[in-house]
Amino acid sequence: MSVQAKLGRCRSSRLWRGVGTALGFIAFGLCALTIGWLLAPPIRLVSRDSHAAQRRVRRLVRLACRGFIDALRRLGVIDVRIDHTERLDMPGRLLLANHPSLIDALFLLASTPDACCIVKGQLADSPILRRVILAAGYITTCEPRTVVGAARRALAAGRPLLVFPEGTRSLPGQPVRLQRGAAAIALASGAWITPVRIRCAPATLTKGEAWYRVPPSRPCFHIEVGAPLAPLAGGDASQQAARDLTRHLEDYFNSPTWEEGPTDDHRAGTRTQAIDHRHPGTGRRHAG
């Protein structure tokens, strides 16, 4: 194939991925409006209580996210690989993930049964998403003082809770820097933590980047669900404990990926399983 033909094929692929991205976002917006405005009200009427209604709405959200991701894959817009999805099917776990792209939450909501999440106040005010966020019982940051208490109740009720500790999307090429809110929730609730590392190559839908600026080649999302980290021994919820846990998590998210990182353990079936995570100051090994 000539150079000109290859360039033409690349331009056509990029154009198609731009069209596919637009179609995907339009479909997702229509699903959010349909769930929030048309389906949630009758669900509330036929449910025995608000918690049952929220569970049903979260189930619809999960189906919508799965459909969105599947549509983008079928359209050739993205590729997705998720390692150890079975670790997402554990009730009452605090899911902490880095946040390189706009659609990270959708991958995890699509793969985690009955997942709750903490939503930025800006999204909670969106006319497209507001109703579905409220109907699903997601926690918003509109009232910051109530977030930790609401998170504790969700985890105590056995719901997985998705949090992006950075508070916003990562800056491409920059180290992951976490706020201490996620550590405060972990320490206050005593919940097990499931860390999730997300990377995307080439980068797309990053902070400050317009959705229609598609990369030159199809982006591949690689999502690595890590081994759960046990709660800190003694339940220390001090500011120092939150700082220590935050630093530990930053080291984890900034370390080499499992496939690239060194390991001496050849007994495990994969490099992912060979990693030994320890909490700072406890010396305890975390369950896999």
C-alpha positions as CSV (number, residue, x, y, z in Angstrom):
1,M,0.0,0.0,0.0
2,S,1.4,3.4,-0.9
3,V,2.1,6.2,1.6
4,Q,-0.8,8.2,0.2
5,A,-3.2,5.3,0.5
6,K,-2.1,4.8,4.1
7,L,-2.6,8.5,4.9
8,G,-6.0,8.4,3.3
9,R,-7.0,5.3,5.3
10,C,-5.8,6.9,8.5
11,R,-7.8,10.1,7.8
12,S,-10.9,8.0,7.0
13,S,-10.5,6.0,10.2
14,R,-10.1,9.1,12.3
15,L,-13.2,10.8,10.7
16,W,-15.2,7.7,11.3
17,R,-14.1,7.5,15.0
18,G,-15.2,11.1,15.4
19,V,-18.6,10.3,14.0
20,G,-18.8,7.2,16.2
21,T,-17.9,9.2,19.3
22,A,-20.6,11.8,18.5
23,L,-23.2,9.1,18.0
24,G,-22.2,7.4,21.2
25,F,-22.5,10.5,23.3
26,I,-25.8,11.4,21.8
27,A,-27.1,7.9,22.6
28,F,-25.8,8.1,26.1
29,G,-27.4,11.4,26.7
30,L,-30.8,10.1,25.4
31,C,-30.4,7.1,27.7
32,A,-29.7,9.3,30.7
33,L,-32.7,11.5,29.9
34,T,-35.0,8.5,29.4
35,I,-33.9,6.9,32.7
36,G,-34.1,10.1,34.7
37,W,-37.3,11.6,33.3
38,L,-39.4,8.7,32.0
39,L,-38.4,5.5,33.8
40,A,-37.4,6.6,37.3
41,P,-40.8,8.1,38.3
42,P,-42.8,4.9,37.7
43,I,-40.0,2.8,39.3
44,R,-40.4,4.9,42.4
45,L,-44.2,4.2,42.4
46,V,-43.9,0.4,42.1
47,S,-41.0,0.0,44.5
48,R,-41.5,-0.8,48.1
49,D,-39.2,1.9,49.3
50,S,-36.6,4.5,48.0
51,H,-33.7,2.1,48.4
52,A,-35.4,-0.5,46.2
53,A,-36.1,2.1,43.6
54,Q,-32.5,3.3,43.6
55,R,-31.3,-0.2,43.1
56,R,-33.5,-0.6,40.1
57,V,-32.3,2.7,38.6
58,R,-28.7,1.7,39.3
59,R,-29.3,-1.5,37.4
60,L,-30.6,0.5,34.4
61,V,-27.6,2.8,34.6
62,R,-25.3,-0.3,34.5
63,L,-27.1,-1.6,31.4
64,A,-26.9,1.8,29.8
65,C,-23.1,2.1,30.5
66,R,-22.6,-1.5,29.2
67,G,-24.5,-0.6,26.0
68,F,-22.5,2.6,25.6
69,I,-19.1,0.9,25.9
70,D,-20.2,-2.0,23.7
71,A,-21.4,0.4,21.0
72,L,-18.1,2.3,21.0
73,R,-16.2,-0.9,20.7
74,R,-18.4,-2.2,17.8
75,L,-18.1,1.2,16.0
76,G,-14.3,0.9,16.2
77,V,-14.0,4.0,18.4
78,I,-12.2,2.3,21.3
79,D,-10.7,-1.0,22.5
80,V,-11.1,-2.1,26.1
81,R,-9.2,-4.6,28.3
82,I,-10.2,-5.2,31.9
83,D,-8.0,-7.4,34.2
84,H,-9.6,-9.2,37.2
85,T,-13.2,-8.0,36.8
86,E,-14.2,-10.6,39.4
87,R,-12.7,-8.2,42.0
88,L,-15.4,-5.7,41.2
89,D,-18.1,-8.1,42.2
90,M,-17.5,-7.7,46.0
91,P,-20.1,-5.8,48.1
92,G,-19.1,-3.0,50.4
93,R,-15.7,-2.3,48.7
94,L,-14.3,1.2,48.2
95,L,-13.2,1.4,44.5
96,L,-10.5,4.0,44.1
97,A,-9.4,4.7,40.5
98,N,-7.3,7.2,38.7
99,H,-9.1,9.3,36.2
100,P,-7.3,9.8,32.8
101,S,-10.4,10.3,30.6
102,L,-14.0,11.5,30.5
103,I,-15.5,8.0,30.3
104,D,-13.6,6.2,33.1
105,A,-16.6,6.0,35.4
106,L,-18.7,4.3,32.7
107,F,-16.3,1.4,32.4
108,L,-16.5,0.7,36.2
109,L,-20.3,1.3,36.5
110,A,-20.8,-1.1,33.6
111,S,-18.7,-3.8,35.3
112,T,-19.7,-3.4,39.0
113,P,-23.1,-4.7,40.2
114,D,-25.1,-2.1,42.2
115,A,-22.3,0.4,42.3
116,C,-22.8,3.8,43.9
117,C,-20.4,6.6,43.2
118,I,-19.5,10.1,44.3
119,V,-20.4,12.7,41.7
120,K,-19.0,16.2,41.3
121,G,-21.5,18.9,42.0
122,Q,-20.9,20.2,38.5
123,L,-22.3,17.0,37.0
124,A,-25.1,16.9,39.5
125,D,-26.3,20.2,38.2
126,S,-26.3,19.0,34.6
127,P,-29.8,19.1,33.1
128,I,-29.1,15.8,31.3
129,L,-27.6,13.9,34.3
130,R,-29.3,15.5,37.3
131,R,-32.4,13.4,37.4
132,V,-30.7,10.1,36.9
133,I,-28.0,10.9,39.5
134,L,-30.7,11.7,42.1
135,A,-32.8,8.7,41.1
136,A,-29.8,6.3,41.4
137,G,-29.0,7.6,44.9
138,Y,-25.5,8.7,43.9
139,I,-23.6,10.9,46.4
140,T,-22.9,14.4,45.2
141,T,-20.3,16.9,46.5
142,C,-22.8,19.7,46.6
143,E,-22.7,19.5,50.4
144,P,-19.1,18.5,51.1
145,R,-19.7,18.0,54.9
146,T,-22.2,15.2,54.3
147,V,-20.1,13.2,51.8
148,V,-18.1,11.1,54.3
149,G,-21.3,10.2,56.2
150,A,-23.2,9.3,53.1
151,A,-20.3,7.2,51.9
152,R,-20.1,5.3,55.2
153,R,-23.8,4.5,55.0
154,A,-23.5,3.2,51.4
155,L,-20.6,1.0,52.2
156,A,-22.2,-0.3,55.4
157,A,-25.3,-1.2,53.3
158,G,-23.0,-3.4,51.1
159,R,-22.9,-1.2,48.0
160,P,-19.6,-0.8,46.2
161,L,-18.6,2.8,46.1
162,L,-16.6,4.3,43.2
163,V,-14.4,7.3,44.0
164,F,-11.9,9.2,41.9
165,P,-9.5,10.4,44.6
166,E,-7.9,13.0,42.3
167,G,-11.2,14.9,42.3
168,T,-10.9,15.7,38.6
169,R,-9.3,14.2,35.5
170,S,-5.6,13.5,35.5
171,L,-3.3,15.8,33.6
172,P,-1.6,13.8,30.8
173,G,2.0,13.0,31.5
174,Q,1.8,14.2,35.1
175,P,2.1,12.1,38.3
176,V,-1.2,11.2,39.9
177,R,-1.9,13.5,42.9
178,L,-4.7,12.5,45.2
179,Q,-6.9,14.5,47.6
180,R,-7.3,13.1,51.1
181,G,-11.1,12.7,50.9
182,A,-10.9,9.1,49.7
183,A,-8.5,8.2,52.5
184,A,-10.9,9.9,55.0
185,I,-13.8,7.7,53.7
186,A,-11.7,4.6,53.9
187,L,-10.5,5.3,57.4
188,A,-14.0,6.4,58.7
189,S,-15.8,3.4,57.2
190,G,-13.2,0.7,57.7
191,A,-14.0,-0.6,54.2
192,W,-11.6,-2.7,52.2
193,I,-10.2,-0.8,49.2
194,T,-10.1,-2.1,45.7
195,P,-7.6,0.0,43.7
196,V,-8.2,0.4,40.0
197,R,-5.5,1.7,37.6
198,I,-6.7,3.0,34.3
199,R,-4.5,3.9,31.3
200,C,-5.4,4.9,27.8
201,A,-3.0,4.9,24.8
202,P,-3.2,7.1,22.9
203,A,-4.7,9.5,25.3
204,T,-8.2,10.7,24.6
205,L,-11.0,12.7,26.3
206,T,-8.5,14.2,28.7
207,K,-8.9,17.2,30.9
208,G,-9.4,20.3,28.8
209,E,-9.6,18.4,25.5
210,A,-12.7,18.7,23.3
211,W,-14.5,15.4,22.8
212,Y,-14.4,15.7,19.0
213,R,-10.5,15.8,18.9
214,V,-10.0,12.1,18.4
215,P,-6.5,10.7,18.4
216,P,-4.7,9.5,15.2
217,S,-5.2,5.9,16.2
218,R,-7.8,3.9,18.0
219,P,-7.4,4.4,21.8
220,C,-7.1,1.3,24.0
221,F,-8.3,1.5,27.6
222,H,-6.5,-0.9,29.9
223,I,-8.1,-1.3,33.3
224,E,-6.3,-3.2,36.0
225,V,-8.4,-4.1,39.1
226,G,-5.9,-4.6,41.9
227,A,-5.9,-6.9,44.9
228,P,-8.1,-5.5,47.7
229,L,-6.3,-3.6,50.5
230,A,-7.4,-4.4,54.0
231,P,-8.5,-1.6,56.4
232,L,-5.9,-0.1,58.6
233,A,-5.3,-2.0,61.8
234,G,-6.9,-0.1,64.8
235,G,-9.2,2.1,62.6
236,D,-7.0,5.2,63.0
237,A,-8.9,8.0,61.4
238,S,-6.4,10.8,62.2
239,Q,-5.2,13.4,59.7
240,Q,-1.8,11.7,59.8
241,A,-3.3,8.4,59.0
242,A,-5.2,10.0,56.0
243,R,-1.9,11.5,54.8
244,D,-0.1,8.2,55.1
245,L,-2.8,6.3,53.2
246,T,-3.0,9.0,50.5
247,R,0.8,8.8,50.0
248,H,0.6,5.0,49.8
249,L,-2.1,5.2,47.2
250,E,-0.2,7.8,45.2
251,D,2.8,5.4,45.2
252,Y,0.6,2.7,43.9
253,F,-1.0,4.7,41.1
254,N,2.3,6.1,40.0
255,S,4.2,2.8,40.1
256,P,5.0,1.0,36.8
257,T,2.1,-1.0,35.3
258,W,1.9,-4.7,36.4
259,E,3.0,-5.9,33.0
260,E,6.0,-3.6,32.9
261,G,6.9,-3.7,36.6
262,P,9.5,-6.2,38.0
263,T,8.4,-9.2,40.0
264,D,10.2,-12.1,41.6
265,D,7.2,-14.2,42.3
266,H,6.8,-16.8,39.5
267,R,4.3,-18.9,41.4
268,A,1.4,-16.7,40.5
269,G,-0.3,-17.3,37.2
270,T,0.0,-13.7,36.1
271,R,2.1,-10.7,37.0
272,T,-1.1,-9.0,38.2
273,Q,-1.5,-11.8,40.8
274,A,2.1,-11.6,41.8
275,I,2.0,-8.2,43.4
276,D,2.2,-7.9,47.2
277,H,0.4,-4.8,48.4
278,R,1.0,-3.7,52.0
279,H,-0.7,-1.0,54.0
280,P,1.7,1.6,55.4
281,G,2.6,0.9,59.0
282,T,0.7,-2.4,59.3
283,G,3.0,-5.0,57.6
284,R,-0.1,-6.9,56.7
285,R,-0.6,-8.6,53.4
286,H,-3.8,-7.8,51.6
287,A,-6.2,-10.4,50.3
288,G,-6.2,-11.1,46.6
